[in-house]
Amino acid sequence: MDERTLGSTGLPVTSVGLGTWQIGGGWGTVEDSDAFAVLDAAAETGVSFFDTADVYGDGRSEQMIGRWRAANPDWSGTVATKMIRRAPTPSLEFATAENFRQWADRSRRNLGVDTLDLIQLHCPESPVLDSDAVYDALDAMVEDEVIAGYGVSVETCEQALTAIARPHVASVQIILNAFRQKPLEAVLPAAMDAGVGIIARVPLASGLLSGRYTRQTVFAADDHRSFNRHGEAFDVGETFAGVDFSTGVDAAAEFAHLARQVGLEPAQAALAWVAQQQGVTTVIPGARNAEQARSNSAAGDLPPLPQDFIDGVRALYESRIKPQVHHRW
């Protein structure tokens, strides 16, 4: 699989990585055996980048990765985690050097490492991204080798541009998929100019772009696709990329048709669409089982997508999706 350098970290990461929210929680129950099978399958297919967070299953995702790495010491990939969502609110009040150290120390214990490869502020409120003191605290953690580098995970393009302007931000994680195309306009060009890596999350719009759902599909009660449909628990943009479910299902059927016209399965076409955008460093689909992980990884090996498909995806976005989401994030 193609490898790219993750911003100023100098770390090589595969164009398709692995998001591990699913193996922590929030997507229904995933047994330990299935979680380890997902990590095994990703590594076997060449994936060299895992993304996690300290709140995925209250640390379960980090702990699973830590246990897996201890059993697989030959894997030399990069693990990125996140912090600030353990606070009552991800606000400037809690974005202190002391809290950063405590959260990072907990993640180091969970992952079984002395130095975290990359830590990201986990979708904080905008004033956090505007604060000089926040970046000073992160710089001090790099100097003390608590972390090797830092980045941010954001909800909006405006927040991404704020972070990119900071000199030591190595990466920006943002939602980017065929149903969330606004980052293509300004965020990706700015990141390329600044040498900042782009980690694209929610690439399948919470599974919509797999083409497997209908309007009658029901998700488990402990799956965010049930409990966060309207932003009850966190930003609604994290669930189905903020698209109304019925609209999304209908648009996803059109996307699936476009993909199959060029001989591709919808999920792989959706991942390749993201991974092949100029300026994207890595895309981080999640997986609930080994089969999904292998299928996701295969998207990183696809040749350039046909222009007819790319044009069709753009037209679909403009006509069906853009009015719902473009102005919001």
C-alpha positions in Angstrom: 0.0 0.0 0.0 1.1 3.6 -0.7 2.9 5.2 2.2 2.9 9.0 2.9 4.7 11.2 5.5 2.4 12.4 8.3 3.1 16.1 8.3 6.1 17.3 10.3 6.3 14.0 12.3 8.4 12.4 9.6 6.5 9.2 10.2 5.5 7.0 7.2 1.8 6.0 7.3 -0.3 4.0 4.9 -2.8 5.8 2.7 -5.5 3.7 4.4 -5.2 3.4 8.2 -7.5 2.0 10.8 -9.9 3.9 13.0 -10.5 2.0 16.3 -13.6 3.7 17.7 -15.5 0.5 17.0 -13.3 -1.7 19.1 -13.7 0.7 22.0 -17.4 1.2 22.0 -20.2 3.3 20.6 -20.9 1.0 17.7 -22.6 -1.9 19.5 -20.7 -4.7 21.2 -17.4 -5.9 19.8 -15.9 -8.8 21.6 -12.2 -8.9 22.5 -11.6 -11.7 20.0 -13.1 -9.6 17.2 -11.2 -6.6 18.1 -7.9 -8.5 18.0 -8.9 -10.0 14.7 -9.5 -6.5 13.3 -6.0 -5.4 14.4 -4.4 -8.6 13.0 -6.1 -8.2 9.6 -5.2 -4.6 9.3 -1.5 -5.3 10.1 -1.5 -8.4 7.8 -2.7 -6.2 4.9 0.1 -3.6 5.5 -1.7 -1.0 7.5 0.8 1.1 9.5 -1.4 3.7 11.2 -3.9 3.1 14.0 -6.1 6.0 15.3 -7.7 5.8 18.8 -8.8 8.1 21.6 -8.8 7.9 25.4 -12.6 8.0 25.5 -13.3 5.2 23.1 -14.8 2.7 25.6 -13.3 4.8 28.4 -9.8 3.6 27.3 -10.7 0.1 26.1 -9.6 0.9 22.5 -6.2 2.1 23.7 -5.9 -0.9 26.0 -6.7 -3.4 23.2 -4.1 -1.8 21.0 -1.6 -1.9 23.8 -2.2 -5.5 24.4 -2.1 -6.3 20.7 1.2 -4.4 20.3 2.7 -6.3 23.2 1.9 -9.6 21.4 3.1 -8.2 18.1 6.4 -6.4 18.8 7.5 -6.6 15.1 4.7 -4.3 14.0 6.5 -0.9 13.6 3.5 1.3 12.8 2.3 4.6 14.3 -0.5 4.9 16.9 -2.3 8.3 17.3 -4.5 9.0 20.2 -6.6 11.9 21.4 -7.4 13.8 24.6 -9.6 16.5 26.2 -13.0 14.6 25.9 -12.5 13.2 29.4 -13.2 16.7 30.7 -16.7 17.7 31.5 -16.6 19.9 28.4 -13.8 20.2 25.8 -13.4 23.9 26.7 -10.5 26.2 27.5 -11.2 25.9 31.2 -10.0 22.3 31.1 -7.3 22.7 28.5 -4.5 23.0 31.1 -1.0 21.7 31.1 -1.7 19.7 34.2 -4.7 18.0 32.6 -2.8 17.4 29.4 -0.1 15.6 31.3 -2.6 13.5 33.3 -4.5 12.4 30.2 -1.3 11.7 28.2 0.1 9.6 31.1 -3.1 7.6 31.2 -2.9 7.0 27.5 0.8 6.0 27.8 -0.2 3.4 30.4 -3.1 2.1 28.3 -0.9 1.8 25.2 2.2 0.5 27.0 4.6 3.1 25.7 6.9 5.7 27.1 6.3 8.3 24.4 3.1 8.7 22.4 3.6 8.9 18.7 1.0 11.5 18.2 -1.6 13.1 20.4 -4.5 15.1 19.1 -6.8 17.5 20.8 -10.2 15.8 20.4 -12.6 18.1 18.8 -12.2 20.9 21.4 -14.2 24.1 21.5 -12.8 26.8 19.2 -11.2 29.0 22.0 -8.9 26.0 22.8 -7.5 26.2 19.3 -7.0 30.0 19.6 -5.0 29.7 22.9 -1.2 30.3 22.9 -1.0 28.6 26.3 -2.4 25.4 24.8 0.3 25.1 22.2 3.0 26.1 24.7 1.8 23.2 26.9 1.9 20.8 24.0 5.4 22.0 23.0 6.6 21.3 26.5 5.3 17.8 26.3 7.2 17.2 23.1 10.4 18.6 24.7 9.9 16.3 27.7 9.4 13.3 25.3 5.9 12.6 26.7 4.7 12.9 23.1 6.6 12.8 19.8 4.2 15.2 18.1 0.7 16.7 18.3 -2.2 17.6 16.1 -5.9 18.4 16.3 -9.1 16.7 15.5 -11.8 19.2 14.5 -15.4 19.5 13.5 -15.3 22.6 11.2 -13.1 23.8 8.4 -12.6 27.1 10.2 -11.2 25.2 13.2 -8.9 23.3 10.8 -7.5 26.5 9.3 -6.9 27.9 12.7 -4.8 24.9 13.7 -2.9 24.7 10.4 -1.7 28.3 11.0 0.2 27.1 14.1 3.8 26.3 13.4 4.1 23.0 15.3 0.8 21.4 14.5 1.7 18.2 12.7 -1.7 17.0 11.6 -5.3 17.9 11.3 -8.0 15.2 11.5 -11.3 16.2 9.8 -14.4 14.5 8.4 -14.0 14.1 4.7 -16.1 11.8 2.4 -18.3 11.9 -0.7 -21.0 13.4 1.5 -18.8 16.0 3.2 -16.7 17.7 0.6 -16.2 21.2 2.0 -12.6 20.5 3.2 -11.5 20.2 -0.4 -12.0 23.9 -0.9 -9.6 25.5 1.6 -8.4 23.0 4.2 -6.5 20.6 2.0 -4.7 23.3 0.0 -3.7 25.1 3.2 -2.5 21.9 4.8 -0.3 21.1 1.8 1.1 24.6 1.8 2.0 24.3 5.5 3.3 20.8 5.4 0.5 19.6 7.8 -0.8 16.0 7.5 -4.5 15.4 6.9 -6.2 12.4 8.6 -9.6 11.9 7.1 -12.2 10.4 9.4 -15.8 9.1 8.9 -14.9 8.2 5.3 -18.0 6.0 4.9 -20.4 8.4 6.5 -20.9 6.0 9.4 -21.5 3.2 6.9 -24.0 4.9 4.6 -21.6 4.9 1.7 -21.3 1.1 1.9 -24.7 1.0 0.3 -25.9 -1.7 2.7 -28.6 0.3 4.6 -32.2 0.9 3.8 -34.7 3.3 5.5 -35.8 0.3 7.6 -32.3 -0.5 8.9 -32.2 -0.6 12.7 -29.1 -0.1 14.8 -28.4 -1.3 18.3 -29.3 1.0 21.2 -25.6 1.4 22.2 -24.7 2.3 18.6 -24.3 6.1 18.0 -26.2 5.7 14.8 -29.2 5.2 17.1 -28.5 7.5 20.0 -26.8 10.4 18.2 -29.1 10.8 15.2 -29.8 14.4 16.2 -26.6 15.2 18.1 -27.9 14.1 21.5 -24.5 12.9 22.7 -21.9 14.8 20.5 -21.7 16.7 17.3 -24.3 15.3 14.9 -21.8 15.6 12.1 -20.0 12.5 13.5 -23.1 10.4 12.7 -23.9 9.8 9.0 -21.7 12.9 8.4 -24.6 15.0 9.5 -26.8 13.9 6.7 -30.5 13.0 7.4 -30.7 9.2 7.4 -33.4 8.9 4.8 -31.7 11.4 2.5 -28.4 9.6 3.0 -29.8 6.2 2.2 -31.3 7.4 -1.1 -28.1 9.3 -2.0 -26.0 6.3 -1.0 -28.0 4.1 -3.4 -27.0 6.5 -6.2 -23.4 6.4 -5.1 -23.4 2.6 -5.1 -24.8 2.7 -8.7 -21.9 5.0 -9.7 -19.4 2.8 -8.1 -20.7 -0.4 -9.7 -20.7 1.2 -13.1 -16.9 1.3 -12.9 -16.6 -2.1 -11.4 -16.1 -1.2 -7.7 -17.9 -2.1 -4.5 -19.3 1.1 -2.9 -17.3 1.0 0.3 -14.0 0.6 -1.5 -14.9 3.3 -4.0 -15.8 5.7 -1.2 -12.5 5.0 0.6 -10.4 5.4 -2.6 -12.3 8.7 -3.3 -10.9 10.0 0.0 -7.5 8.5 -0.2 -6.9 9.8 -3.7 -7.7 13.4 -2.9 -4.6 15.6 -3.2 -3.5 16.6 0.3 -4.9 13.6 2.2 -2.3 11.7 4.1 -4.3 8.8 5.4 -8.0 7.8 5.7 -9.1 5.9 8.8 -12.1 3.7 8.3 -13.2 1.6 11.2 -14.0 -2.1 11.2 -16.0 -4.5 13.4 -14.5 -7.7 12.0 -11.5 -8.9 10.1 -13.3 -9.1 6.8 -14.2 -5.4 6.9 -10.6 -4.5 7.8 -9.2 -6.5 4.8 -11.7 -4.9 2.4 -10.9 -1.4 3.7 -7.2 -2.0 3.2 -7.7 -3.1 -0.3 -9.0 0.4 -1.2 -5.5 1.6 -0.8 -4.3 -0.5 -3.7 -6.9 0.7 -6.2 -5.7 2.6 -9.4 -6.8 6.2 -9.9 -10.6 6.4 -10.0 -12.2 7.2 -13.5 -13.0 10.8 -14.1 -16.6 9.9 -14.9 -17.0 8.5 -11.5 -15.4 11.5 -9.8 -17.7 13.9 -11.8 -20.7 11.8 -10.9 -19.8 11.9 -7.2 -19.5 15.7 -7.3 -22.8 16.1 -9.1 -24.5 13.8 -6.5 -23.1 15.9 -3.7 -24.1 19.2 -5.2 -27.7 18.1 -5.9 -28.6 15.9 -2.9 -26.2 16.5 0.0 -24.6 20.0 -0.1 -27.7 21.9 1.0 -27.8 19.9 4.2 -24.2 20.0 5.3 -21.9 22.4 3.5 -22.8 25.5 5.4 -22.7 23.8 8.8 -19.1 22.5 9.1 
